[in-house]
């Protein structure tokens, strides 16, 4: 970007300029992804103990509450974070502080309404008292997390991604520690519902300390600015709300359409996928400030970023699919023991949709940057309708595996729709077919090799499958040059 172009945008911080943003995003998103994976590994210390301690029925109820709170989060968040990042990236210091303060106040108000609705749903659905209490406790944690998320806008928009990763690691370690304490104390299900709130507070305090010199930490209940934010996000909020709800429909449907054991089998497998699915949203969210800036200022740069982001998404998504599908049996044995053996086929089915989730995350942010809200609404509404239809048809007939098939089909369908929307839009953002074909063939070959070795050993089979996949992607040119360059620089450093 030339000096003249920079001068036309005096309020845009230097980290978002072309010369700096690429390296910051690659390093920062890599750090966040590494932190997320580290959090998963740390969680593996407590997860098997929690799953076995609660059992299929108890863990099914635990994840049911988690999914309900997740839906409330999606409804009340309504795209506010991403729109706020876009506004923050182009505002001056005073505007940024006022924006974040108003965002904190608005989120508190929306969370209160959302929590009331969740409690009414829990009572109307006839859930046991402990589940309704869990919804209330989850709602309290939601308020703290929402305010922390508003403050997090400052870190993400400023590409201070290592700091974001640090807070996420703090959350992961705190969660594992509290879970372990509860298991050692022999706590009942109700005790585990306190965990979210216990970990939300230190994450909020850490974020507040990091941004204390840049913005006000006091929520502002400014109804005029609230109206402006809601007006800006109205259409996008509808799209993101639908996008959040459709993915959780199968979890709630399992609790309503199947028995406790089948819900538990699905819940355990879904939890593994849910942890893996954090990676694509972290990676895509880290790139989003650059995508948003390019969408408004540099179409050629936007085209480049979209193509390279797609390359990275399918590369990492394919790797996750290979690991999950090949290692499903071993993974569920570690997490749940023999009591959750029936979760392994469910996890393999869910693994089929993992790469699609990476594409949904990457392409969804591109559509957002272009303000194609109505198309996002139509796409996510179609996915929600499909979720309900498939749940009603498949879950009563096939139980947990029906729930897995529902979730995988939704991700594949939505990725296809997003790809079509990009192809039909302006700017030459059509996804390159060769990229998708390359990764599908490499993943299929790797999974085939892994399946042939399962009789020798599950760990060996998974490891060899991963190596085969990465080797095929390397030799066929499926690894983006920017990633290779970042690795070379890291080694040199």
Beta strands, then each sheet from edge to edge (+ up, - down):
end
